[in-house]
Amino acid sequence: MKRESYISSSQHMPQTEKMFHYTCEECGKGTVIPMEFKGYKTRIKGYPFVVDQAIIGVCENCGARHFSARETKRWEELFNKKLEENHIIFTPDQIEQLRKSLRLSVEDFALLIGCTRQSIYNWERKSRIKPQSRMADLLMKLVDQSLKVGEVNVIQCLVDKAKELGISIDVDIEAQISKRVRK
């Protein structure tokens, strides 16, 4: 079984652009060399994701895989970009539009969804470094759907949103409703 370790740039690694060619921490014998993996399957924030071209350090002796912090950060950026491009998460414009459709200031919108004003400012910035968390995005989508259609089946909406990321969650909503009715 191949072991995997995550290496930060400050942990036993030379401060070079390559971030490889160091002694393997697993076996202590081999040298970690960069290898390109096409269609590398991984998980970002728990969600399945395929990196078109992943650079992973592999020990030439034991085969242990080492991941540089810089490379995994790049994967997360690709993941976030894909979420925006596929309209899975709200863009800065959509967040601002939602807030304005509620006629709320940044401060009041932050209070409504349980975050800070600074978070709202960051999420609405066109040049944001990273998007809102998945949880904050889902909450805003529930608010948006409630504005558009009225009453929202929250559980079904969340199940549907998970499907957008390739995750199937089987929730027996009918059984839960019948339990509630019998009480």
N, C-alpha and C positions, 0 to 999 in steps of 0.2 A: 504494500500500500504506500503510495506516495504521500509524503507529508507536505503540508503547506505552511508557510510562515509569512507574516506580514512584517515588513521592515520599514521603519521610518527612516528618513534621511539622516537622523542624528544617531541611530542605533547601529554601531559596528560597521558603518559604511563610509567609504571615502566620499568626500564632498565633491564629486565629479558629476558632470552632466550625464554620464552613462549609468551611474548608480549600480553597476555590476562589477564583475571581476574581483570579488572578495572571497575569502574562505567561507565555505558553507558552515552555518551555525549548527546544522543537524548532525553532520558526520565529522566535521572538523578536518576533513581531508581534501575534498574536492573544491573546485573553483566554481562559483556561480556565474554562469554565462547567460547573456540575454538570448531568448528564443522568441520567435514570432509565432503566435497561434491565431489562425484564421477561424472566425466563427466561434470564439471562445464563450462558452456558456457559464454564466455566473449569476449572482444575485446582488442587486443593489437595493439597500434598505429593505431587504427581504423579498423583493420582487424579481422574477426571472428576467434576465437581460442577456443579449448576445452582443459581444464586442466584436466588431468586424476584424480588427487587427489588434491583438493584445500582445504586449511585450512583457514576458514573464522570465524572471531569472530561474534557471534550472541548474542544479548541481550536476556537474559532469561525472561525479562519483556515485552518489546515492539517488539522484533524480528528484530530490526535494525541490519543491517550487517555492520561490521567494518573490513576494510582490512589493514593488517599491511604492511608497506613499504617493509619489508624483504620478505614477501610472494609474493607481486606483482612483486618485482624484480625477484624472482625465476620464476614466470610465464613468464616474458619477456625473461629470459634466455632460458627457454624451447621452447618458440616461435622461438627465433633466431636459436636454435639448429635444430628445425624442418625445418626451411627455408633452412638451409645449407644441411641437410640430404636429403631433397627432391629436391635439386638442384634448388630452387626457387631464391636464391641469390648467387652471386659469392662467392666462397671460396677465401682465401688468394692466393692460387696457381693460380686460374683463373684470378685474378686481375693482378698479376705479369706477367702472360703469355700474357694477353692482352697488358699491357704496353710494354713488350719486343717485341711483334709482331709489334708494331708501331715504334719500335726502339727509344723509348723515355726514357729520364732520368726520375727519380721520379719528379724532378722539372718541366720538360716540360709536363709530363702527368697531373700533378696537374693544370698547367696553361690551358691545353686543356679542362679539364672537370670542371674547376672553383672551385677548392678546394685548400687546403694548402698541402705543402709537407708532413707535419706531419700526415695529414689524410691518405695520400697514404702509408706512412710508417706503420701507425697503421693498415690499412686494409690488408696490405700484410703480416703482422706478423702472424705466425702460432699460436702463443699464445695470439691472440687478445682477449680482454675482451668482446667487442661487435662489431658486424659487421657494415659495412657502412649503411647509411640511405637508405631507399627504393628509394628515389629520385636519389641519387648518383648511386645506383645499376642499376636502370633503364637506366640512361644515359650511363653507361658503357656497358650495354647490347645492347643499340642502336648502340654504336660505334663498338662493337664486330660484331653485325649482319651486319652492313655496310661493314666491312672488309670482311666478308664471302660471302655476296650475292650482294653487290653493293647498289643500291638504296633501301631504306627501307620505307615502309608505316608506318610512325611513329605512327599515331593514331591507326591503326590496331594492331601494335606490342604492344602498351600500353594496349589496350583492352584485348589482348591475355594474357599478363602478369598478369592482374587483375584476369582473370579467374583461373589462377593457385592458387590464394588465395581464390577461391570460391566467387568472386565478379563478378556480371554480369553488364556490362555497355553497354547501347544501344546507340551507336553513329551512326547517319545516315550519313555515309561518302559520299555516292552517292549524297545526297541532297546538301551537302556542296560543292562538286565538281561542280555540275550543277549550283549552284549560282555563283561560281567563273567564270565559262565558259560564262555565260550570261552577265557578266559585261563588 
